[in-house]
């Protein structure tokens, strides 16, 4: 894979939360899963910015998601990343809260 196309490089948010939790709190499996899910949602949000520069990316030879897969496919990847992770987080939080309340 070309060095210019690395979508996983946008998934760095979880590392900061894990480091803070490890230093100042407790790093639990719940926190690990939630931060990974929100990082994936963040990737979907970051893809939105790639749509603004499709022509420039193409001219420079950059393989942003919309250039690499086409705008239509990238749109669905973006929506899927955001929606699926938000639904997963909602489901996980409901399980966590049901354990606390019950």
PyMOL commands that set and color helices and strands:
alter all, ss='L'
color gray80, all
select helices_A, chain A and resi 7-10+13-24+29-60+65-69+71-101
alter helices_A, ss='H'
color red, helices_A
deselect
rebuild
show_as cartoon
